[in-house]
Amino acid sequence: MPLSRYLKIYHDRDRPGHYLLYSTKKGSLIRLSAAKLALAAGDGELPAADRETLTRLEMLVDDPAAERAAMAGIVARSNERSTSFSATVALTMACNLACPYCFEEGFRHNQAMTDETAGLLTGYIQREQIAKGRNVQIRFYGGEPLMALAMLKRIAAELQEAANQQGTEFRCTMVTNATLLTPQVVAELLPLGLTAAQVTLDGPKEIHDPQRPFVSGKGSFDTILANLVAVHRMVTLKPGGNFTRDNYREFPRLLDSMLAAGIDPQRLDPVIFAPILPKSGNSAVRDAAGCCVSCAEPWLAEAAVMLRQETKKRGFKVEKPAMGACMVEFGNDMVVNWDGSIYKCPGFMGWPELSIGTLATGIREYGESHNLKLWQNDECLDCPYLPLCFGGCRLITYQQTGAMKQAACRRDYYDACLEQLINPSSPC
């Protein structure tokens, strides 16, 4: 039985003569002696117990060609088996912050979803999803979704009632700047299915306040932190922040501030820090702002390792590398803009030509325009990182080239940092 092609093998720094085997497909990690690795690679017969373990973890495969073919069809099979529906819903483009790097700046003009569009949305979800037995999760988005609280509550209440009548589940989350995420608001939304809120703090106060000021110019750090302290035991918070090439090294001090304020890190979901992207609709141009314009930039790997290490050191959770594809690939995932236009990624809302339809007219075929077979080529299918990447971020590709004709390859990134991200002895 040959070794899986979706396997990375690293020298074990803690035990000479041993290796760490990591399956990018299963997310499994095992330590193996050099002698047994040689047997597994075909230089002899592995003991039965070891062979069974490696087979169960899909590190040994019966047929490499069959494994490759199965990977090529894995997203299609996932779509066929899906029993859930997820939508990101932009309730309003209004926002009470004036972030200079705002991704949506070019198309955000305080627009808001109308009652008519909300009716089309709830009608579509009831008719096409809930009535067909699917569980529904809505992620409310903006702008700042809590500036449209009444609309949020209306949509959640209607869908929750419909799901209850059908015997399915309805849940909602939100992406919020957390300036309005008070205990009173959370208490109102919990009965309507709220389970989590993704919140943003862009580093320590002296970095965050210039990056995320109120429209008035006043800093928002103190308001947000106070709200997080007040609600983090009421609802699951998914904390994160947006860094640049020049300031990511300062972000651990944000975590220190959260601890000092009394936030229990074990009550939170994993912390996810991410690089600032170029603004929607603009071409990706390198500039002094230090935003991310390519998956292959060396500083991204450095930032990932350093921030993961410092986050874990302080007792906060971090995400593990795991199989995952872009939401573009999944048929039951969509983005609904305030005007009822439909997209496959929130980042695409700055390009009307990337809309795949509307709530009023339905969804058009988008397999070719969004290149759903982007990663189904020999180079990607033979890459050990494919399960972690699936062709990378289409948004970055579109910003660079104006099309989605090529993968945003992440090989250099994973070559630089994956070993440290999965090594059990690594501080990250």
C-alpha positions as CSV (number, residue, x, y, z in Angstrom):
1,M,0.0,0.0,0.0
2,P,1.7,3.3,-1.1
3,L,1.7,6.5,0.9
4,S,-1.0,9.1,0.3
5,R,0.0,11.9,-2.0
6,Y,-1.8,14.3,0.5
7,L,0.8,13.7,3.2
8,K,3.6,15.8,4.5
9,I,6.6,14.2,6.3
10,Y,8.9,16.2,8.6
11,H,11.9,15.3,10.7
12,D,10.9,15.0,14.4
13,R,13.0,17.6,16.2
14,D,12.3,16.1,19.6
15,R,13.1,12.5,18.7
16,P,16.1,11.8,16.4
17,G,15.4,8.9,14.1
18,H,11.7,9.7,13.9
19,Y,9.4,11.5,11.6
20,L,6.1,13.3,11.9
21,L,3.5,12.4,9.3
22,Y,0.7,14.8,8.7
23,S,-2.3,14.1,6.5
24,T,-3.6,17.3,4.9
25,K,-6.7,15.4,4.0
26,K,-7.6,14.1,7.4
27,G,-5.8,16.6,9.6
28,S,-4.2,13.7,11.4
29,L,-0.7,13.6,12.8
30,I,1.4,10.6,13.8
31,R,5.0,10.0,14.9
32,L,6.8,7.1,13.1
33,S,10.4,5.8,13.4
34,A,12.7,6.1,10.4
35,A,12.7,2.3,10.1
36,K,8.9,2.0,10.0
37,L,8.6,4.9,7.6
38,A,11.0,3.1,5.3
39,L,8.7,0.0,5.5
40,A,5.6,2.2,4.8
41,A,7.3,3.7,1.8
42,G,7.7,0.2,0.3
43,D,10.9,-1.2,1.6
44,G,9.3,-4.0,3.5
45,E,6.2,-5.2,5.4
46,L,4.9,-3.0,8.1
47,P,3.6,-4.7,11.3
48,A,-0.2,-5.2,11.0
49,A,-1.1,-2.8,13.8
50,D,0.9,0.0,12.2
51,R,-0.5,-0.7,8.8
52,E,-4.0,-0.6,10.1
53,T,-3.4,2.7,11.9
54,L,-1.9,4.4,8.8
55,T,-4.7,3.1,6.6
56,R,-7.4,4.3,9.0
57,L,-5.7,7.8,9.0
58,E,-5.6,7.6,5.2
59,M,-1.8,7.9,5.1
60,L,-1.6,4.6,3.3
61,V,-3.9,4.1,0.4
62,D,-4.9,1.1,-1.7
63,D,-4.8,2.9,-5.0
64,P,-3.2,6.3,-5.6
65,A,-5.2,6.9,-8.8
66,A,-8.4,6.2,-6.9
67,E,-7.4,8.5,-4.1
68,R,-6.7,11.3,-6.7
69,A,-10.0,10.7,-8.4
70,A,-11.8,10.7,-5.1
71,M,-10.2,14.1,-4.2
72,A,-11.3,15.5,-7.6
73,G,-14.9,14.7,-6.8
74,I,-14.9,15.5,-3.1
75,V,-16.7,18.8,-3.4
76,A,-19.4,17.4,-5.7
77,R,-20.1,14.6,-3.2
78,S,-20.3,17.2,-0.4
79,N,-22.8,19.2,-2.3
80,E,-24.9,16.0,-3.0
81,R,-25.0,15.1,0.6
82,S,-25.5,18.5,2.1
83,T,-28.6,18.9,4.4
84,S,-27.9,22.5,5.3
85,F,-28.0,25.9,3.8
86,S,-25.9,28.9,4.7
87,A,-26.3,32.5,3.6
88,T,-24.4,35.7,4.4
89,V,-27.0,38.5,4.4
90,A,-25.9,42.2,4.1
91,L,-28.7,44.0,5.8
92,T,-27.2,47.5,5.4
93,M,-24.1,49.2,4.0
94,A,-24.4,51.9,6.8
95,C,-21.6,51.8,9.4
96,N,-20.8,53.9,12.4
97,L,-17.0,53.4,11.9
98,A,-14.8,55.1,9.3
99,C,-12.0,52.6,8.8
100,P,-9.5,54.0,6.2
101,Y,-8.9,50.5,4.8
102,C,-12.6,49.6,4.5
103,F,-12.9,46.9,1.9
104,E,-16.4,48.2,0.9
105,E,-15.6,51.9,0.7
106,G,-16.2,52.1,-3.0
107,F,-19.7,50.8,-2.9
108,R,-20.9,51.6,0.6
109,H,-23.4,54.5,0.7
110,N,-25.7,53.8,3.6
111,Q,-28.0,51.6,1.5
112,A,-30.3,49.3,3.4
113,M,-32.5,46.3,2.7
114,T,-36.1,47.1,2.1
115,D,-39.1,45.2,3.5
116,E,-39.9,44.0,0.0
117,T,-36.4,42.5,-0.4
118,A,-36.5,41.0,3.1
119,G,-39.8,39.3,2.0
120,L,-38.1,37.9,-1.1
121,L,-35.3,36.6,1.1
122,T,-37.4,34.9,3.7
123,G,-39.7,33.6,1.0
124,Y,-36.9,32.1,-0.9
125,I,-35.3,30.4,2.1
126,Q,-38.7,29.0,3.3
127,R,-39.6,27.7,-0.1
128,E,-36.3,26.5,-1.5
129,Q,-34.5,25.4,1.7
130,I,-36.6,24.9,4.8
131,A,-39.5,23.3,2.9
132,K,-37.0,20.8,1.5
133,G,-35.9,19.8,5.0
134,R,-32.6,21.8,5.2
135,N,-31.3,23.4,8.3
136,V,-30.5,27.1,7.9
137,Q,-27.8,29.3,9.2
138,I,-27.8,33.0,8.4
139,R,-24.7,35.2,9.0
140,F,-25.8,38.8,9.2
141,Y,-23.4,41.2,7.6
142,G,-22.9,44.8,6.6
143,G,-21.8,47.6,6.8
144,E,-22.7,47.2,10.4
145,P,-25.7,44.8,10.7
146,L,-26.7,46.0,14.2
147,M,-27.5,49.4,12.6
148,A,-30.4,47.5,11.0
149,L,-31.4,45.7,14.2
150,A,-35.2,45.8,13.5
151,M,-34.7,44.2,10.1
152,L,-32.3,41.6,11.5
153,K,-34.9,40.6,14.2
154,R,-37.7,40.5,11.6
155,I,-35.8,38.1,9.3
156,A,-34.6,35.9,12.1
157,A,-38.1,35.6,13.7
158,E,-39.7,34.7,10.4
159,L,-37.1,32.0,9.5
160,Q,-37.1,30.6,13.0
161,E,-40.9,30.2,13.0
162,A,-40.8,28.5,9.6
163,A,-38.0,26.2,10.7
164,N,-39.9,25.2,13.9
165,Q,-43.0,24.4,11.8
166,Q,-41.0,22.3,9.4
167,G,-39.0,20.5,12.1
168,T,-35.7,21.9,10.9
169,E,-33.1,24.1,12.7
170,F,-32.5,27.8,12.3
171,R,-29.4,29.6,13.7
172,C,-27.9,33.0,13.1
173,T,-24.6,34.6,13.6
174,M,-23.3,38.0,12.7
175,V,-20.1,39.9,11.6
176,T,-20.1,43.0,13.7
177,N,-17.7,45.7,14.8
178,A,-19.2,45.1,18.3
179,T,-19.7,48.8,19.1
180,L,-23.4,48.1,19.4
181,L,-23.1,44.6,20.8
182,T,-24.5,45.3,24.3
183,P,-25.9,42.8,26.7
184,Q,-29.4,44.1,26.0
185,V,-29.0,43.5,22.2
186,V,-27.6,40.0,22.8
187,A,-30.4,39.2,25.2
188,E,-33.0,40.2,22.5
189,L,-31.3,38.1,19.8
190,L,-30.6,34.9,21.7
191,P,-34.3,33.8,21.6
192,L,-34.2,34.4,17.8
193,G,-31.4,31.8,17.3
194,L,-28.2,33.9,17.7
195,T,-25.3,31.6,18.5
196,A,-22.2,33.6,17.8
197,A,-20.8,36.9,16.8
198,Q,-17.6,37.5,14.8
199,V,-16.0,40.7,16.3
200,T,-13.0,42.8,15.3
201,L,-10.2,44.5,17.3
202,D,-7.3,45.7,15.1
203,G,-4.5,45.3,17.6
204,P,-3.8,47.3,20.8
205,K,-5.6,50.6,21.4
206,E,-2.9,52.8,19.7
207,I,-3.2,50.7,16.5
208,H,-6.9,49.9,16.6
209,D,-8.2,53.5,17.1
210,P,-6.6,55.0,14.0
211,Q,-7.6,51.9,11.9
212,R,-11.2,51.7,13.2
213,P,-12.4,55.1,14.4
214,F,-16.0,56.1,14.8
215,V,-17.3,58.4,12.0
216,S,-16.8,61.2,14.5
217,G,-13.1,60.4,14.6
218,K,-13.2,59.1,18.2
219,G,-11.5,55.8,18.8
220,S,-13.7,52.7,19.2
221,F,-11.3,50.4,21.2
222,D,-12.6,51.2,24.7
223,T,-16.3,50.8,23.6
224,I,-15.7,47.5,21.9
225,L,-13.6,46.0,24.6
226,A,-16.2,47.0,27.3
227,N,-18.9,45.3,25.2
228,L,-16.9,42.1,24.8
229,V,-16.3,41.9,28.5
230,A,-20.0,42.3,29.1
231,V,-21.3,39.7,26.6
232,H,-18.6,37.1,26.2
233,R,-20.3,34.8,28.8
234,M,-23.7,35.3,27.1
235,V,-22.8,34.3,23.5
236,T,-19.9,32.8,21.7
237,L,-17.5,35.4,20.3
238,K,-15.2,34.8,17.4
239,P,-12.5,37.4,17.9
240,G,-10.2,38.6,15.2
241,G,-8.4,41.6,13.8
242,N,-6.9,42.9,10.5
243,F,-3.2,43.4,10.4
244,T,-0.7,44.9,7.9
245,R,2.9,43.9,7.1
246,D,4.0,46.7,9.4
247,N,1.9,46.2,12.5
248,Y,1.2,42.5,13.0
249,R,4.0,42.1,15.6
250,E,2.1,44.4,17.9
251,F,-1.2,42.4,17.9
252,P,-0.3,40.1,20.8
253,R,-0.7,43.2,23.1
254,L,-4.4,43.2,22.1
255,L,-4.7,39.8,23.7
256,D,-3.0,41.1,26.8
257,S,-5.6,43.9,27.0
258,M,-8.4,41.4,26.7
259,L,-7.0,39.3,29.5
260,A,-6.4,42.4,31.7
261,A,-10.1,43.4,31.1
262,G,-11.3,40.1,32.5
263,I,-12.2,38.2,29.3
264,D,-11.9,34.4,29.8
265,P,-10.1,33.1,26.6
266,Q,-11.7,29.7,27.1
267,R,-15.1,31.2,26.6
268,L,-14.1,32.4,23.1
269,D,-13.9,30.7,19.7
270,P,-10.4,30.5,18.1
271,V,-8.8,33.9,17.5
272,I,-8.4,34.6,13.7
273,F,-6.1,37.4,12.7
274,A,-6.1,38.1,9.0
275,P,-4.2,40.5,6.6
276,I,-5.9,43.6,5.3
277,L,-6.9,43.1,1.6
278,P,-7.0,45.7,-1.1
279,K,-10.3,47.6,-1.4
280,S,-13.0,46.0,-3.4
281,G,-13.1,47.0,-7.1
282,N,-9.5,48.2,-7.0
283,S,-6.6,46.4,-8.6
284,A,-4.1,44.9,-6.2
285,V,-1.1,47.2,-6.1
286,R,1.7,47.0,-3.6
287,D,1.9,50.1,-1.4
288,A,3.0,51.3,1.9
289,A,-0.2,50.2,3.6
290,G,1.2,46.7,3.8
291,C,-2.0,45.0,2.6
292,C,-2.0,41.4,1.3
293,V,-2.0,41.2,-2.5
294,S,-0.7,37.7,-2.9
295,C,-0.9,34.3,-1.1
296,A,2.8,33.9,-1.7
297,E,4.1,36.9,0.2
298,P,6.8,35.7,2.6
299,W,5.7,37.9,5.5
300,L,2.3,36.2,5.6
301,A,3.9,32.9,6.8
302,E,6.0,34.8,9.3
303,A,2.9,36.5,10.6
304,A,0.9,33.3,10.8
305,V,3.5,31.5,12.9
306,M,4.3,34.4,15.2
307,L,0.6,35.3,15.9
308,R,-0.4,31.7,16.5
309,Q,2.5,31.2,18.9
310,E,1.7,34.3,20.9
311,T,-2.1,33.6,20.9
312,K,-1.6,30.1,22.3
313,K,0.9,31.3,24.8
314,R,-1.8,33.5,26.3
315,G,-4.3,30.8,26.6
316,F,-6.5,31.7,23.6
317,K,-7.7,29.1,21.2
318,V,-6.3,28.9,17.6
319,E,-7.6,27.2,14.5
320,K,-6.0,24.0,13.3
321,P,-5.1,23.6,9.7
322,A,-7.9,21.6,8.2
323,M,-9.5,20.6,4.9
324,G,-11.5,23.4,3.5
325,A,-12.6,24.9,0.2
326,C,-13.8,28.3,-0.8
327,M,-17.5,28.9,-0.3
328,V,-17.8,29.5,-4.0
329,E,-17.6,25.7,-4.4
330,F,-20.6,24.9,-2.3
331,G,-24.0,25.0,-3.9
332,N,-25.9,25.7,-0.6
333,D,-23.8,28.7,0.3
334,M,-24.6,32.2,-0.9
335,V,-24.3,35.9,-0.2
336,V,-27.4,38.1,-0.4
337,N,-26.7,41.8,-0.8
338,W,-29.0,44.5,0.6
339,D,-30.6,44.9,-2.8
340,G,-31.4,41.2,-3.3
341,S,-28.5,40.6,-5.6
342,I,-26.8,37.2,-5.0
343,Y,-23.0,36.5,-4.9
344,K,-20.8,33.5,-4.0
345,C,-18.5,35.5,-1.7
346,P,-18.8,38.7,0.3
347,G,-15.7,39.9,-1.3
348,F,-17.3,39.8,-4.7
349,M,-20.0,42.5,-3.8
350,G,-17.7,45.2,-5.2
351,W,-18.0,43.7,-8.7
352,P,-21.6,43.7,-9.9
353,E,-20.5,41.5,-12.9
354,L,-19.8,38.7,-10.4
355,S,-23.4,38.6,-9.2
356,I,-25.0,35.2,-10.0
357,G,-28.6,36.4,-10.0
358,T,-31.1,38.1,-7.7
359,L,-33.8,37.0,-5.3
360,A,-36.4,38.1,-7.8
361,T,-35.0,36.5,-10.9
362,G,-33.3,33.4,-9.5
363,I,-29.7,32.1,-9.7
364,R,-28.0,31.7,-13.1
365,E,-25.3,29.2,-14.0
366,Y,-22.0,30.3,-12.7
367,G,-19.7,27.3,-13.1
368,E,-17.8,28.9,-15.9
369,S,-17.7,32.5,-14.7
370,H,-16.4,31.4,-11.3
371,N,-14.3,28.6,-12.6
372,L,-15.5,25.8,-10.3
373,K,-13.0,23.5,-11.9
374,L,-10.1,25.8,-11.2
375,W,-8.2,23.3,-9.0
376,Q,-9.2,20.2,-11.0
377,N,-5.9,20.1,-12.9
378,D,-2.8,17.8,-12.6
379,E,-0.7,20.3,-10.7
380,C,-3.3,20.9,-8.0
381,L,-4.5,17.3,-7.7
382,D,-1.0,16.1,-7.3
383,C,-0.2,18.8,-4.7
384,P,0.0,17.6,-1.0
385,Y,-1.6,20.9,0.1
386,L,-4.7,20.6,-2.1
387,P,-7.0,19.7,0.8
388,L,-6.0,22.8,2.6
389,C,-6.2,25.1,-0.4
390,F,-8.5,23.9,-3.3
391,G,-7.0,26.6,-5.5
392,G,-6.7,29.4,-3.0
393,C,-8.7,32.6,-2.8
394,R,-10.5,33.5,-6.0
395,L,-10.9,37.1,-4.8
396,I,-7.1,37.6,-4.8
397,T,-6.9,36.1,-8.3
398,Y,-9.7,38.3,-9.5
399,Q,-8.1,41.4,-8.0
400,Q,-4.8,40.6,-9.7
401,T,-6.0,39.5,-13.1
402,G,-9.7,40.5,-13.6
403,A,-10.6,36.8,-14.0
404,M,-10.6,33.5,-12.1
405,K,-8.6,31.5,-14.6
406,Q,-5.8,30.4,-12.3
407,A,-5.2,29.2,-8.8
408,A,-3.9,31.5,-6.1
409,C,-1.3,28.9,-5.2
410,R,-0.4,28.6,-1.5
411,R,2.4,26.1,-1.9
412,D,5.1,28.7,-0.8
413,Y,3.1,29.7,2.2
414,Y,2.6,26.2,3.4
415,D,6.2,25.2,2.7
416,A,7.2,28.1,4.9
417,C,4.9,27.5,7.9
418,L,2.9,24.3,7.9
419,E,5.6,22.3,9.8
420,Q,5.5,24.8,12.6
421,L,1.7,25.0,12.6
422,I,1.2,21.2,13.1
423,N,4.3,20.3,15.1
424,P,3.2,19.3,18.7
425,S,6.4,20.5,20.2
426,S,6.3,23.9,18.4
427,P,5.1,26.8,20.6
428,C,2.5,27.6,17.9
